[in-house]
Amino acid sequence: MAALQRVASSVSTSASSYSSARGGVAAAAGDVPVPEQFPAGLRVLVVDDDTTCLRILEQMLRRCLYHVTTCSQATVALNMLRERKGFFDVVLSDVHMPDMDGFKLLEHVGLEMDLPVIMMSADGRTSAVMRGIKHGACDYLIKPIREEELKNIWQHVIRKKWNENKDFEQSGSLEDNDRHKRGNDDIENACSVNEGTEGALKCQKRRSSVKEEDDELENDDPSTSKKPRVVWSVELHQQFVSAVNQLGIDKAVPKRILELMSVPGLTRENVASHLQKFRLYLKRLSVGQQGGISNAFCGSLDSNVKFNPLGRFDIQALAVAGQIPPQTLAALQADPLGRPTGPTGGIVTTVDQPALLPTSVQASKGIAIEHGVAFGQPLVKCPSNISKHFVEDATKGFGAWPSNNLATVGPSSNLGGISTQHGNIMLDILQQQQRQLQQQHQVLSLPEPSRSITVQPSCLVVPSQSSVCFQAGNSSTSVNQNSSYNRNAAIDYSLLSPQSNNSMNIGQLSEGDLKAAGIVGGYPGQGPMSPSVSSCSINADNSAARRVQNTSMPTRAARQSSGLAPNICGVQGSYGAKSGEVLDQGPLANLGFNRGTCIASQFAVGQFETPFTSQGKIYVEGNGNKVKQEPSMEFMVNARVGIPLLQHFSPSDIMSVYTE
Amino acid sequence: MLGLGADRLRADMSRLLALLFHQGVLDEQFLQLQQLQDESSPNFVSEVVNIYFHESEKLLRSLRGILMDREFSDYKKMGIHLNQFMGSSSSIGAKRVRNVCVAFRAASEQNNRAGCLRALELLEHEYCYLKNKLHEFFQIEQQRVLAAGVRYPMQN
């Protein structure tokens, strides 16, 4: 289950980044066409009290065909920025200015308009540069500044847009996602696979991109950077959110928040940058982007989890393996949507969720659970037959396992509630998640310490069947194993996510599994179970958003899907037998699921591109044209429809579809 | 003859520039500056250098004031001034001035008053030398522009 959750989250993240790329400055996306003149006309504000430099910079920037505005006083510049919001794309600021320190200006700009700020100074000592980065500068240029350096500053504008979207997800996982998309740094990421989470973090540190470094430093002091993401994503963010709630979002200022949080080692800059991101989240939420919301949640929760490049390799290797049992496919795809067509009569629909969520929320308050835990992504019922099968296996395995699994399940349910309620504010969502998690914890009487572990599993996307086994395995085994597992899953996910709807897969978790887990854990299954179901519906929504984003790369997705489908089959088959056994299997199972997700996503993509007709084709082959009939439906609807149809497909059919 | 004069003046400029480079007074950043000069701003280099002189003299006065007038010098403020001086000097390619600024800053960070005073005098010296040489350079250029702009109705 954890694995499934993970997949869902990763999908959503990828979706968000795509959407952003499309909506905003498309250049970074690569897929999206960039205006031919793009860097030309970039609106740059230069702030420097040194008029010599100011004049030189002005001339240099002008020769880059940028639109230059110069200002020799930081206060004037700040007023200008405030009065003409949206008038500038990037700010170049000197560090030392008499009226206002450059870092102060940077802080204001970051909080109020969130523009990329490039610091410059003649002081190129490491400490000075470090200071700039810590304050959130997206670059630090050492005087004398050369024209070549300025030619390139547009990249920070793009990167900022990108990172904003990523920031919704906020986590390193997102960055990794992007990487995969870009095909970068695979080697770098690879190391994280072998190493623990620590390794992943290290990898992150090694990244050359200033912005990424900056992200990391923003969140934490360099001294504590060993566990930077973890720190923010886990309890800190909870504290942060509660502090903001206490103050009221409009009145929340970094200083006050910091006081309320009273966390040693946390600096005002950390809080400021986090607040900035948080405000962005809220803004996004208010806009009502479903995909964005879900992504944001996932991202914030995930932050410590990294995707491994290796995951991809694993998947490929698995891909070679056998056939997909029609049952599994059906279970995976059909149930999550809650579609009546699905094999199972007792599918819980999204409607149920709202009611369930509130209850869960009420139950627990106060203690902050790790984000990762909260993360749990939506779990859906599995078809009855499949679920039974799994349940049996799972229960066996579970007996030995600690209740952690249950905890992971609960979080997933929380997500569902969140995603469903698109209008809700992040705060609410987070709180809900936390509460729910708390509840679960209480019920399970699990100690908090395992959080990190549980979180990681949640990240992973596991198909319903596999998920049960998987979680069980994780819980029983040491944390380290889980972490490694998660990474793999995460990797897979990232790979898959670009393709599109993972939500389908997520939804697939069978009720039986959940119940089984609940029984094993001694957990009262009903409450948590239903939430998980609801989460499925959420995912579906996300998938819709994703689809749009995905449209640009339809062909690619299709290819991948074809390759992936076979893998899934193999994984699942082995799964039933071994479910209880080894962690390794768990990851494999996850991979398989991911593939399944990929397939689903691909379908969605197909729909999107060739508006519904494409779907029709795909499904038609398997089902005999049922899909075609519904071309007029909206994306969301289509996705759901398509999934249930898949259930009936035999593996071979699916394959044929993909190949086509 | 006058046309040849323009060429000769051009050669003089090159020689002077080569000398300044050789002495380490200027570095390639000055060439960058020259490349920035185009039709939209034909006097860009001299314009910038004049701004630089203006700013630098203010800074030098301020630095001297800090060092002379107070019993306990404001080393922090001095450091900020020096940073700016470094930034502008390096931006126009005044390499030696910049180097002295670095030494000056190091002395100020150690609260080394004597070192600061020595560095200040050196800085003033370097600055004056640079200013004189650049003045010379721009004078030659002005003559060259004049010479090149002269028309010879007789020839055509």
Chai-1 contact restraints between the chains, C-beta under 6 A:
chainA,res_idxA,chainB,res_idxB,connection_type,confidence,min_distance_angstrom,max_distance_angstrom,comment,restraint_id
A,D50,B,Q84,contact,1.0,0.0,6.0,A-B,restraint_1
A,D50,B,G87,contact,1.0,0.0,6.0,A-B,restraint_2
A,D50,B,S88,contact,1.0,0.0,6.0,A-B,restraint_3
A,T51,B,I51,contact,1.0,0.0,6.0,A-B,restraint_4
A,T52,B,I51,contact,1.0,0.0,6.0,A-B,restraint_5
A,T52,B,Y52,contact,1.0,0.0,6.0,A-B,restraint_6
A,T52,B,E55,contact,1.0,0.0,6.0,A-B,restraint_7
A,T52,B,S88,contact,1.0,0.0,6.0,A-B,restraint_8
A,C53,B,G87,contact,1.0,0.0,6.0,A-B,restraint_9
A,C53,B,S88,contact,1.0,0.0,6.0,A-B,restraint_10
A,C53,B,S91,contact,1.0,0.0,6.0,A-B,restraint_11
A,R55,B,V48,contact,1.0,0.0,6.0,A-B,restraint_12
A,R55,B,I51,contact,1.0,0.0,6.0,A-B,restraint_13
A,I56,B,V48,contact,1.0,0.0,6.0,A-B,restraint_14
A,I56,B,S91,contact,1.0,0.0,6.0,A-B,restraint_15
A,Q59,B,L36,contact,1.0,0.0,6.0,A-B,restraint_16
A,H96,B,I80,contact,1.0,0.0,6.0,A-B,restraint_17
A,H96,B,N83,contact,1.0,0.0,6.0,A-B,restraint_18
A,A122,B,N83,contact,1.0,0.0,6.0,A-B,restraint_19
A,A122,B,M86,contact,1.0,0.0,6.0,A-B,restraint_20
A,A122,B,G87,contact,1.0,0.0,6.0,A-B,restraint_21
A,A122,B,S90,contact,1.0,0.0,6.0,A-B,restraint_22
A,D123,B,N83,contact,1.0,0.0,6.0,A-B,restraint_23
A,K143,B,G87,contact,1.0,0.0,6.0,A-B,restraint_24
A,K143,B,S90,contact,1.0,0.0,6.0,A-B,restraint_25
A,K143,B,S91,contact,1.0,0.0,6.0,A-B,restraint_26
A,P144,B,Q29,contact,1.0,0.0,6.0,A-B,restraint_27
A,P144,B,S90,contact,1.0,0.0,6.0,A-B,restraint_28
A,P144,B,S91,contact,1.0,0.0,6.0,A-B,restraint_29
